[in-house]
Amino acid sequence: LRTCVRRTSVRQMAVVEDVRAEWLEFTSHEDEIADTCGLLNAVTGRLVRQIAVVLERNWWCGDGFRSPAHWVALKCNVSLSRARGLVAIAGRVADLPATMAALDAGLLSEDSAALICRRCPAHNDAEMVAFARQATVSQLRKVLREYPLVPGEDETGVVDERREVRRAPAGTPGAPS
C-alpha cells in the first residue's frame, strides 16, 4: 500500500511539475507578445507623426490622390480603413498630447488611439488615455459613443468625402497650375 501511495505521489508531482513548466513557458511567451505589441504601437506612433507632417504641409496632394487617407493607403500599403484611422490620429497630434505620448511609448494601441482621436474632446485626453489603457477596444468604443464625433467624421469613422477631397493650395507640390 505504501509503495502504491508513493508511486501515485511521484506521478502527481511529475504532472504538477509539467503543468508548472508549461505555465512558465506560456507566461514568458505572453510577456514577449506584450513587448512586441508595445514596440509595434511605438512604431505606429512614429508613423503617425510622419503622416501628420505630410498632412500639415499638404504633401499628400498630387496626381490621382483623392484624399489623405487614399495617399496613406497607397504609400503605406494598408487598407483604406486602416489609412483613415492613421489619418484620424495624425490629424489630432497637436490636440491630444496624452494620446500621442501613450502611443509613442507603446502603451496605447493604434485601434484605441484612432477611437480616441475620432471622438474624444481635447480636454478629456488624459482621462480617456488612462481609461483606454485598462479597457478593451470594445469597452472604449462603448464609452466614446457618448461623445460627439469630431467634425467631418461619421459613425463608421469614415471622413466625409466633401471634406476629405481637397485641392492643394497654390505653390504646393502636386497643385494644379
C-alpha positions as CSV (number, residue, x, y, z in Angstrom):
1,L,0.0,0.0,0.0
2,R,2.8,2.4,0.9
3,T,4.5,1.7,-2.5
4,C,1.3,2.4,-4.3
5,V,0.9,5.8,-2.5
6,R,4.5,6.8,-3.2
7,R,4.1,6.0,-6.9
8,T,0.9,8.0,-7.1
9,S,2.5,10.9,-5.3
10,V,5.5,10.8,-7.6
11,R,3.3,10.7,-10.6
12,Q,1.2,13.6,-9.3
13,M,4.3,15.6,-8.5
14,A,5.6,15.0,-12.0
15,V,2.3,16.1,-13.5
16,V,2.3,19.3,-11.3
17,E,5.9,20.0,-12.4
18,D,4.9,19.6,-16.1
19,V,2.0,21.9,-15.6
20,R,4.2,24.4,-13.8
21,A,6.8,24.3,-16.6
22,E,4.1,24.7,-19.2
23,W,2.7,27.7,-17.3
24,L,6.1,29.4,-17.0
25,E,6.7,28.9,-20.7
26,F,3.3,30.3,-21.5
27,T,3.7,33.4,-19.3
28,S,7.2,34.0,-20.8
29,H,5.7,33.8,-24.3
30,E,2.8,36.0,-23.3
31,D,5.2,38.7,-21.9
32,E,7.2,38.5,-25.2
33,I,3.9,39.1,-27.2
34,A,3.1,42.1,-25.0
35,D,6.6,43.6,-25.5
36,T,6.3,43.1,-29.3
37,C,2.9,44.8,-29.3
38,G,4.4,47.7,-27.3
39,L,7.1,48.1,-30.0
40,L,4.5,47.9,-32.8
41,N,2.5,50.6,-31.0
42,A,5.5,52.9,-30.6
43,V,6.5,52.4,-34.3
44,T,2.9,53.3,-35.2
45,G,3.3,56.5,-33.2
46,R,6.3,57.3,-35.2
47,L,4.5,56.6,-38.5
48,V,1.6,58.8,-37.3
49,R,3.9,61.7,-36.6
50,Q,5.4,61.4,-40.1
51,I,1.9,61.3,-41.6
52,A,1.0,64.4,-39.6
53,V,3.8,66.3,-41.3
54,V,2.6,65.2,-44.7
55,L,-0.9,66.4,-43.9
56,E,0.2,69.7,-42.4
57,R,2.3,70.5,-45.5
58,N,-0.3,69.1,-47.9
59,W,2.4,66.8,-49.4
60,W,-0.3,64.2,-50.0
61,C,-1.8,66.3,-52.7
62,G,-0.8,65.0,-56.1
63,D,-1.9,63.5,-59.3
64,G,-4.6,60.8,-58.6
65,F,-4.8,61.1,-54.8
66,R,-8.4,61.7,-53.8
67,S,-7.7,62.2,-50.1
68,P,-5.1,62.0,-47.3
69,A,-6.4,58.5,-46.5
70,H,-6.1,57.5,-50.1
71,W,-2.4,58.7,-50.1
72,V,-1.7,56.8,-46.9
73,A,-3.3,53.6,-48.2
74,L,-1.2,53.7,-51.3
75,K,2.1,54.8,-49.7
76,C,1.9,52.6,-46.7
77,N,0.3,49.6,-48.5
78,V,-2.6,49.4,-45.9
79,S,-6.3,49.2,-46.3
80,L,-8.3,52.4,-46.8
81,S,-10.0,51.7,-43.4
82,R,-6.7,51.5,-41.6
83,A,-5.4,54.5,-43.5
84,R,-8.5,56.5,-42.3
85,G,-7.6,55.6,-38.7
86,L,-4.0,56.7,-39.2
87,V,-5.1,60.0,-40.7
88,A,-7.6,60.5,-37.9
89,I,-4.8,60.1,-35.3
90,A,-2.4,62.3,-37.4
91,G,-5.0,65.0,-37.6
92,R,-5.2,65.3,-33.8
93,V,-1.5,65.0,-32.9
94,A,-1.4,68.6,-31.6
95,D,-4.8,68.3,-29.9
96,L,-4.3,65.1,-27.9
97,P,-0.8,65.1,-26.4
98,A,-1.5,62.4,-23.8
99,T,-2.9,60.1,-26.5
100,M,0.2,60.6,-28.6
101,A,2.6,60.2,-25.7
102,A,0.9,56.9,-24.8
103,L,1.1,55.7,-28.4
104,D,4.7,56.8,-28.7
105,A,5.6,54.9,-25.5
106,G,3.8,51.8,-26.8
107,L,1.2,51.9,-24.1
108,L,-1.8,52.5,-26.4
109,S,-2.8,50.5,-29.5
110,E,-3.5,52.0,-32.9
111,D,-7.1,51.0,-32.6
112,S,-7.5,52.7,-29.2
113,A,-5.8,55.8,-30.4
114,A,-7.9,56.0,-33.5
115,L,-11.1,55.7,-31.4
116,I,-10.0,58.4,-29.1
117,C,-9.0,60.7,-31.9
118,R,-12.4,60.4,-33.6
119,R,-14.4,61.2,-30.5
120,C,-12.5,62.5,-27.5
121,P,-12.6,66.2,-26.7
122,A,-9.1,67.6,-26.1
123,H,-9.9,68.5,-22.5
124,N,-10.6,64.8,-21.8
125,D,-7.4,63.5,-23.4
126,A,-5.5,62.3,-20.3
127,E,-8.6,60.8,-18.6
128,M,-9.5,58.8,-21.8
129,V,-5.9,57.5,-22.2
130,A,-6.0,56.3,-18.5
131,F,-9.3,54.5,-19.2
132,A,-8.1,53.1,-22.6
133,R,-5.0,51.6,-21.0
134,Q,-7.3,49.5,-18.8
135,A,-10.1,48.8,-21.2
136,T,-10.7,46.6,-24.2
137,V,-11.2,48.3,-27.6
138,S,-14.9,47.3,-27.4
139,Q,-15.3,48.9,-23.9
140,L,-13.5,52.1,-25.1
141,R,-15.8,52.2,-28.2
142,K,-18.9,52.0,-26.0
143,V,-17.8,54.8,-23.7
144,L,-16.8,57.0,-26.6
145,R,-20.2,56.6,-28.3
146,E,-21.4,59.1,-25.7
147,Y,-19.2,61.8,-27.1
148,P,-20.0,63.7,-30.3
149,L,-18.0,62.9,-33.4
150,V,-15.1,65.1,-34.3
151,P,-16.3,67.4,-37.2
152,G,-16.2,65.6,-40.6
153,E,-16.5,62.0,-39.3
154,D,-19.5,59.7,-39.5
155,E,-20.4,56.8,-37.3
156,T,-18.1,54.4,-39.1
157,G,-15.1,56.6,-38.8
158,V,-15.2,57.5,-42.5
159,V,-14.3,61.1,-43.2
160,D,-17.0,62.9,-45.1
161,E,-15.9,62.8,-48.7
162,R,-16.8,66.5,-49.2
163,R,-14.2,67.4,-46.5
164,E,-11.7,64.7,-47.5
165,V,-11.4,65.6,-51.2
166,R,-9.3,68.7,-51.2
167,R,-7.2,70.6,-53.6
168,A,-3.7,71.5,-52.8
169,P,-3.0,75.2,-52.2
170,A,-1.2,77.0,-54.9
171,G,2.5,76.5,-54.7
172,T,2.2,73.1,-53.1
173,P,3.9,70.2,-54.9
174,G,1.2,68.5,-57.0
175,A,-1.1,71.6,-57.0
176,P,-2.8,72.4,-60.3
177,S,-1.1,75.2,-62.2
